[in-house]
Amino acid sequence: MAGGPARDRHQRRRNAALRAAYRRGVSVPELAARLGLSEGWVRQVLNGRKPVEPSEVEEAA
C-alpha cells in the first residue's frame, strides 16, 4: 500500500469523484454498490464528514 500522503491524495480524489457523480444524478445505493462501500459511508462523504477508513478500523482492532 502507498504511504500516508499518497493514500490521503487517493482518498480525496475518490471522494471528489463520488460527490461529482452524485451531483450528476447517480444514486447513493448505486455509488455504494459500484465502489464496494456501505451506503452510510457514502452518505458521510456526501455530507462532508470524514468517515473512518476500513484500514484504520482494522488497525484499531
Z-matrix of the N, CA and C atoms (Angstrom, degrees):
N
C 1 1.464
C 2 1.507 1 108.52
N 3 1.293 2 115.64 1 151.65
C 4 1.458 3 122.18 2 -179.95
C 5 1.523 4 110.37 3 -68.35
N 6 1.321 5 115.19 4 161.80
C 7 1.447 6 120.49 5 177.63
C 8 1.520 7 111.34 6 -67.56
N 9 1.309 8 115.03 7 173.46
C 10 1.460 9 121.41 8 -176.64
C 11 1.522 10 114.88 9 -53.92
N 12 1.330 11 119.13 10 -52.34
C 13 1.471 12 118.98 11 -178.92
C 14 1.529 13 112.90 12 -62.14
N 15 1.315 14 117.43 13 -39.36
C 16 1.471 15 120.29 14 179.30
C 17 1.522 16 110.65 15 -66.71
N 18 1.322 17 117.12 16 -39.87
C 19 1.468 18 121.15 17 177.85
C 20 1.528 19 110.38 18 -63.34
N 21 1.328 20 116.59 19 -41.34
C 22 1.466 21 120.83 20 178.59
C 23 1.529 22 111.20 21 -62.79
N 24 1.348 23 117.24 22 -42.48
C 25 1.471 24 120.45 23 178.23
C 26 1.523 25 110.34 24 -62.25
N 27 1.331 26 116.15 25 -42.87
C 28 1.469 27 120.37 26 179.46
C 29 1.531 28 110.32 27 -61.29
N 30 1.314 29 117.74 28 -45.20
C 31 1.464 30 121.42 29 -179.29
C 32 1.519 31 111.38 30 -64.42
N 33 1.334 32 117.90 31 -39.41
C 34 1.466 33 120.67 32 177.88
C 35 1.523 34 110.97 33 -63.99
N 36 1.343 35 117.04 34 -42.24
C 37 1.473 36 120.20 35 178.36
C 38 1.521 37 110.88 36 -65.61
N 39 1.340 38 116.63 37 -43.03
C 40 1.464 39 120.87 38 179.45
C 41 1.518 40 110.48 39 -61.97
N 42 1.324 41 117.74 40 -45.09
C 43 1.461 42 121.33 41 -179.25
C 44 1.521 43 111.48 42 -66.01
N 45 1.336 44 117.55 43 -37.84
C 46 1.464 45 120.58 44 177.35
C 47 1.526 46 110.25 45 -65.21
N 48 1.326 47 117.53 46 -40.76
C 49 1.465 48 121.10 47 178.46
C 50 1.525 49 110.35 48 -65.87
N 51 1.323 50 116.54 49 -38.32
C 52 1.466 51 120.91 50 178.42
C 53 1.527 52 110.48 51 -62.80
N 54 1.333 53 117.10 52 -45.09
C 55 1.461 54 120.77 53 178.66
C 56 1.524 55 111.49 54 -63.73
N 57 1.334 56 116.76 55 -40.20
C 58 1.464 57 120.77 56 179.96
C 59 1.529 58 110.63 57 -64.39
N 60 1.325 59 117.16 58 -42.27
C 61 1.465 60 120.49 59 178.99
C 62 1.526 61 110.22 60 -63.44
N 63 1.319 62 117.14 61 -40.51
C 64 1.464 63 120.63 62 179.14
C 65 1.532 64 110.97 63 -63.56
N 66 1.340 65 116.37 64 -41.81
C 67 1.469 66 119.72 65 177.96
C 68 1.523 67 111.65 66 -62.93
N 69 1.320 68 117.01 67 -26.33
C 70 1.462 69 121.05 68 -179.84
C 71 1.529 70 112.67 69 -89.57
N 72 1.330 71 116.65 70 5.04
C 73 1.457 72 119.88 71 172.14
C 74 1.513 73 116.88 72 105.19
N 75 1.318 74 118.98 73 5.84
C 76 1.461 75 120.43 74 176.90
C 77 1.525 76 107.99 75 -77.56
N 78 1.324 77 116.84 76 131.28
C 79 1.463 78 120.83 77 -175.38
C 80 1.530 79 111.89 78 -75.63
N 81 1.322 80 115.48 79 158.01
C 82 1.464 81 121.26 80 178.89
C 83 1.532 82 111.33 81 -59.83
N 84 1.355 83 119.35 82 -46.76
C 85 1.467 84 118.00 83 179.11
C 86 1.537 85 113.34 84 -59.72
N 87 1.329 86 116.72 85 -37.70
C 88 1.465 87 119.38 86 179.56
C 89 1.527 88 111.10 87 -68.84
N 90 1.330 89 117.07 88 -42.92
C 91 1.462 90 120.26 89 177.05
C 92 1.525 91 110.62 90 -59.09
N 93 1.322 92 116.06 91 -45.99
C 94 1.464 93 120.55 92 -178.67
C 95 1.528 94 110.82 93 -62.11
N 96 1.326 95 116.68 94 -44.38
C 97 1.460 96 120.52 95 -178.23
C 98 1.523 97 111.36 96 -64.84
N 99 1.302 98 116.91 97 -44.31
C 100 1.465 99 120.24 98 -176.99
C 101 1.520 100 112.90 99 -70.80
N 102 1.333 101 116.93 100 -29.60
C 103 1.464 102 120.49 101 -179.79
C 104 1.530 103 112.70 102 -93.33
N 105 1.323 104 116.46 103 -8.68
C 106 1.463 105 119.42 104 -178.54
C 107 1.514 106 112.48 105 71.95
N 108 1.329 107 116.45 106 30.90
C 109 1.457 108 121.78 107 -179.29
C 110 1.520 109 109.01 108 -117.09
N 111 1.323 110 116.39 109 164.86
C 112 1.461 111 119.52 110 177.14
C 113 1.523 112 109.31 111 -78.92
N 114 1.332 113 115.85 112 155.37
C 115 1.466 114 120.39 113 177.64
C 116 1.530 115 110.54 114 -63.43
N 117 1.320 116 117.16 115 -35.73
C 118 1.460 117 120.73 116 178.26
C 119 1.523 118 111.78 117 -62.32
N 120 1.331 119 116.48 118 -39.81
C 121 1.460 120 120.79 119 179.03
C 122 1.520 121 109.73 120 -64.70
N 123 1.335 122 116.40 121 -44.46
C 124 1.462 123 120.83 122 -179.81
C 125 1.525 124 109.70 123 -62.40
N 126 1.318 125 117.75 124 -42.44
C 127 1.466 126 120.69 125 179.29
C 128 1.524 127 111.32 126 -63.17
N 129 1.344 128 117.47 127 -37.46
C 130 1.463 129 120.19 128 177.58
C 131 1.521 130 110.54 129 -61.71
N 132 1.316 131 117.13 130 -43.61
C 133 1.462 132 120.82 131 178.91
C 134 1.523 133 110.13 132 -63.26
N 135 1.332 134 116.85 133 -44.63
C 136 1.459 135 120.72 134 -178.61
C 137 1.525 136 111.91 135 -64.95
N 138 1.321 137 117.60 136 -29.27
C 139 1.462 138 121.68 137 179.87
C 140 1.523 139 112.79 138 -87.77
N 141 1.330 140 117.09 139 2.39
C 142 1.450 141 120.63 140 176.42
C 143 1.510 142 115.07 141 86.15
N 144 1.311 143 117.06 142 6.29
C 145 1.463 144 119.62 143 176.88
C 146 1.520 145 108.99 144 -86.50
N 147 1.308 146 116.17 145 156.39
C 148 1.458 147 120.05 146 177.87
C 149 1.528 148 107.91 147 -98.58
N 150 1.333 149 117.28 148 106.17
C 151 1.463 150 119.37 149 179.84
C 152 1.531 151 110.93 150 -72.99
N 153 1.308 152 115.91 151 156.04
C 154 1.455 153 121.26 152 176.09
C 155 1.519 154 107.22 153 -74.57
N 156 1.317 155 116.25 154 125.36
C 157 1.460 156 120.82 155 -179.44
C 158 1.527 157 110.00 156 -72.75
N 159 1.328 158 117.77 157 146.83
C 160 1.464 159 121.00 158 -179.12
C 161 1.528 160 113.63 159 -54.76
N 162 1.334 161 118.40 160 -37.40
C 163 1.456 162 120.54 161 -179.70
C 164 1.517 163 111.42 162 -65.40
N 165 1.344 164 117.47 163 -34.84
C 166 1.460 165 121.19 164 179.29
C 167 1.535 166 109.93 165 -69.73
N 168 1.327 167 117.64 166 -35.11
C 169 1.450 168 121.09 167 178.73
C 170 1.522 169 109.29 168 -66.98
N 171 1.326 170 117.74 169 -43.30
C 172 1.456 171 121.11 170 -179.48
C 173 1.527 172 111.10 171 -64.17
N 174 1.337 173 117.32 172 -39.47
C 175 1.457 174 120.79 173 179.58
C 176 1.518 175 111.60 174 -65.48
N 177 1.341 176 117.02 175 -34.48
C 178 1.452 177 120.81 176 -178.56
C 179 1.523 178 111.91 177 -73.86
N 180 1.329 179 117.03 178 -25.06
C 181 1.466 180 120.81 179 -177.08
C 182 1.505 181 112.91 180 -76.34
